[in-house]
Amino acid sequence: MQTEDRLSIATIMSRGGRPANSMREIKIIDTTLRDAHQSLWATRMRTEHVVELAELFDKAGCLQVDLMAPIQFDVSVRYLKEDPWERVRLAHKHAPNTNFRALIRSKNIASFDFLADDVIEAWVEQLYANGFRVIGSFDGLNDMDNISAGLLKAKELGAWTFGALSFCESPVHTDELYIAKAKELIEKANVDAIMLKDAGGLLTPERIRTLVPAIKAVIGDRMLELHSHSLTGLCPLVYLEAVELGCDALHTSVAPLANGAGQPSTQEMVRDLRALGYTVNIDDEKINQISDVIKRIAKDENKPFGVPEQYNGLHYMHQVPGGMLSNFKSQLETAGLADRYEELLYEVAKVREELAYPIMITPFAQFVGTQAVMNVISGERYKTIPNEVKKYALGYYGKLLAEIEPSILEKIMKHGSSDITPNPKPLEPMLPSLRERYPNDSIDDLLLRAMFAGTQVDEMRKAVANGEQVEGAYPLLELVKSLANKKKEGKIMFKLADLEICIDKGDK
């Protein structure tokens, strides 16, 4: 069916009709345990929550369940004081039938700077050793040389692999570019699936109508999966249009950890897909049970529910991820410039254009955002240049897709650190020196030390060894302790649902 002859999704739905390709099965890749709480709860889902939900996901019927990316390791170590590798092992233990996914971020994993090749290779090996059989990677510049080695290593180990085409809107991010990058991914990494990764929630129905057919035409029988965010309210419609055009799998999250900065809800997407005649082999009862658990966690810990976002055209100019916007507001308020928030967003759009349109995902979103904040606060554009911006301009992070504005490049070279040379030196292997410094560490901990400076890994290990919990980690336990401390003698009894607790303090 040619694009120009297709009925719109809205028209089909309103007529109660079904498309000609009804009964084709659409796979669901769930993001609840990874990107959903990253987008809506600042990545604060803890291991206890993951384990409880994993047991339900094991029978929910999802093709795969997204579990870990670099930020989950980061937050676990630095803020939750949990062992992220233990989270991985426990998730696999409690959901032995589930294909959990791991996502690698280029050659920097959880840091901003690139890491040595021996760390990247060992990271892939440990993902596999700790249970992952689905491993993928993405690069913010779509430089496939940055991710091909890791993907080939994963495939060599026996993992099912996926490579990402990172999406954004710009004059250089054309359909032709994505066709070329899809071909390159297949040639260099021989991936099993292509993931169209729209971290900024920028895809529109109009763009998807040309992009999906273009990619499908060059990837053969490999699966095409779509990952986007509901930041502009268009994502559910984009998903349905993509399916109509041949997309095989959608990334969704179980409500209420859906919508807003997260993915569309599993419940609503499954409902609409089935209404259009597609087969979706999801266990609705299990999904509802998962939803009930999420609601309980959110209520107990005062975490927000995801809600649909209003359309915002300015988002297509600055393309800033949702999590960064609150940081911008805080930085400007601290500097006494809260009234210049919208000006900052326009400055972000301008900086991004001048820096050759990097995609606004980690780490490049942080580079562009920091430069824009400095431009606004200092009152002189590019007077101060972060080291990472100069490294980016010199190609430390990979090949740029266009040229940086010449006058801006001149300022970057002039004001940037003189220690950053035009030709980056090859990185020396890191693991030998780490093994020498920490002879008693496991490879899991050595890899964490490669990414987290100072004593952060030691502090996490100390907290785990001592059974320490972060504040608010176990609200029920804290309630019991609080009640016990208030009464010096006698009994304290209370009941919560089917749980009855009695604390006998005895007599004086």
Secondary structure, DSSP 4 states (H G I P E B T S, - for coil): --GGGPPPHHHHHHHT---TTTT-B-EEEE-IIIIIHHHHSTT---HHHHHHHHHHHTTT--SEEEEE-HHHHHHIIIII---HHHHHHHHHHH-TT--EEEEEETTTTTSSS---HHHHHHHHHHHHHTT--EEEEE-TT--GGGTHHHHHHHHHHT-EEEEEEE---SSS--HHHHHHHHHHHHHHH--SEEEEE-TT----HHHHHHHHHHHHHHHTTSEEEEE---SSS-HHHHHHHHHHTT--EEEEB-TTS-STTSPPBHHHHHHHHHHTT-B----HHHHHHHHHHHHHHHHHHTPPPP-PPPP-TTHHHH---HHHHHHHHHHHHHTT-GGGHHHHHHHHHHHHHHTT---SSTTHHHHHHHHHHHHHHHSSTTSS--HHHHHHHTTTTS--SSPPPHHHHHHHHHHS-TTS-SSPPPPPPSHHHHHHH-TT--HHHHHHHHHS-TTHHHHHHHHHHTT---TTS-HHHHHHHHHHHH-SSSEEEEEETTEEEEEE----
